């Protein structure tokens, strides 16, 4: 009986591994696309305008929303400069 259970477990593990490999080949992780959600261009423009005007990160985040997004755009702006 134990042999059948071990065999079934190895079959299940092989199917799981194959599914994970197939998902990685398609560029996904657990069936979800690996990407950052895009923000509307007008929101990105507003964030860049606020940062260029000298408004701080937290104030910009409160005005426009999303401190992570503001931080990422600020980092991109510094890298481009």
N, C-alpha and C positions, 0 to 999 in steps of 0.2 A: 504494500500500500504506500509506503514511504517513497518508493522509487517513482510511482506515478505522480505523486505530489511534487517531487523534485523536478521531474520532467515537465510538468505543467508550469511550474514556476519559471523554469528556464525558457519555455516558449513565450510566456507573458513578457519576461524581461527582454527577449529578442525583439518582440513586436514594439515594445516601448522604445527601445534604442533605435529601431528603424524609423519610428515616427518622429523622434527627436532629430535624427539626422536629416530626414526629409524636410522638416520645418526649418532647420538651419540652412539647408540648400536654397530654400525659397526666401531666405532673409527674414524669417520671423522667429519669435521666441514664444513658445506656448500658443501658437496660432495668431498672435497679435503682431502687427507690423512693428519693426524696430525703427521708430522715428519719433521726432518731437512734433507735437501738433503745431501747425503753422498758425501764426497770428495774422490778423488782418493788416494789410499794408498801411492803412490810416493810423492804426494803433502804434505800429512800429515807427512811423513818421513822427507821431506825437511824442513818443518816448525819446527819439533822437533830438527833436527840437528842444524838449525840456532839458536834456542833458547838456546840449550845446549852449543853452542859455545860462548854465551854471546852477540849475536847480539840483539839489542832492538826490541821491538814489532813493532814499525812503520817501521823500516828498513826491518824487516822480511816481513811485510805486503807488502811493495813496491817490494821486490824481488820475493815473492811467490804469493802475491795477497790475498786480503780479510782480513781486520783488525779484523772483527768479528770472523772469523774462527781462526785466530792466537790467539786472546784473549781467546777463548774457549779452545784451546789446551793448552795454557799457564796455564789456571786455572786448567785443568785436571792434568797437570804435577805437579803443586804445591800441589794439593790434594793427589796425589799418593806419594809424597815425605815425 
